[in-house]
């Protein structure tokens, strides 16, 4: 089917995201911490707190006059060639005297025997080279476990803000600079996101109508709102779940934890009555999916399949899905339980559903914490080590990748088809608008659209960019900065029943206090 290529990409992205979200420090992490605290900075860096500033004012040579060699280092490639490799080809065509080598530690993520070992080995090598001053390459899409945000203070990464601010080819008004402010650490932009995303949800339209909630008046969601609606909906229908698929009772913690952590003030409030109540309410959730296996659960974040599940249940008509072609999608639609909300990544696919009315689903809506803050993140950042021999050339390539394009459909002589410039929201507003209008023209990028009658819908990219600006006008937090590992305590409470809500909150408070003062 048309959607299988997309599903393979999304599954690979889910794998990477799940592998990069862990906050627990390994022995390699601890050794790196010791090195960055005790080692002198590389000779190429001054010793002051401003080590991430460029040694001199960035030089911006006109396109076509650049020369030199660059290496871009990344852990794993999903597509071959990748978007990065195609943009490197384009840049070299514009600058014949520049040679760019894209060095992937793993060229086929699906063929890695031990993904964790491969990722940890790559991170350990990069850390050692950063500390020793031997990292002469651009880092691209670094695994979350490398945690560039935590190591920024050691001075091993350049602050890219001066480059961005003084680049004559960049008009800040044409970029979502709110994201740059959110991901900066101590005022320094040591990691430049190529694109970004945040979490969202669709709502079961019929269930919301049953509790007399007008979905047209909703702008954002938070855990309190969802739990209130769920409790009302469950009173009318005891079988309804909160979230489609088996998400786990701890899912909402990942959206709400920001409300209880003050990173700047180095304080946390998990022992508050409000958080204890949050634990108690989420513990009452019923997230079981007895008829679905793990793969079928992956489809629970596809809004069109969720819509088909609701239509199938409401109408009693047979689904148009072919079981032989896509058995897991068929299993989800015919065997999944009804729920109040469908989780989604607010990427380009979901964002273009804004303003499109579906019979059984409303949304998508951004999910904030109960303080109204939106957590933004990215998986395709650029970072430049302080030991980079030619940082100006490195920035020239990064600037090109970020810059306005004539088309967001990437093609290459080495590629069997076309690739999207990004599947998330590009940092450049014009690229974002163009991508919203163009993405549906790439074969294999849209699946199940016909189930909701969205096929062929024209997208107003500029209007969507304005909508994105509205979302980003809310308070933003950098999801990557909030990385304390408290999963064992959540498991003790939600899964094993070994602790009370108060005890769980106390343990989380203790762990976060340690993390805040490391």
Order of alpha helices (4+ residues) and beta strands (2+ residues): alpha-alpha-beta-alpha-beta-alpha-beta-alpha-alpha-alpha-beta-beta-beta-alpha-beta-alpha-beta-alpha-beta-beta-alpha-alpha-alpha-alpha-beta-alpha-beta-beta-beta-alpha-beta-beta-beta-alpha-alpha-beta-alpha-alpha
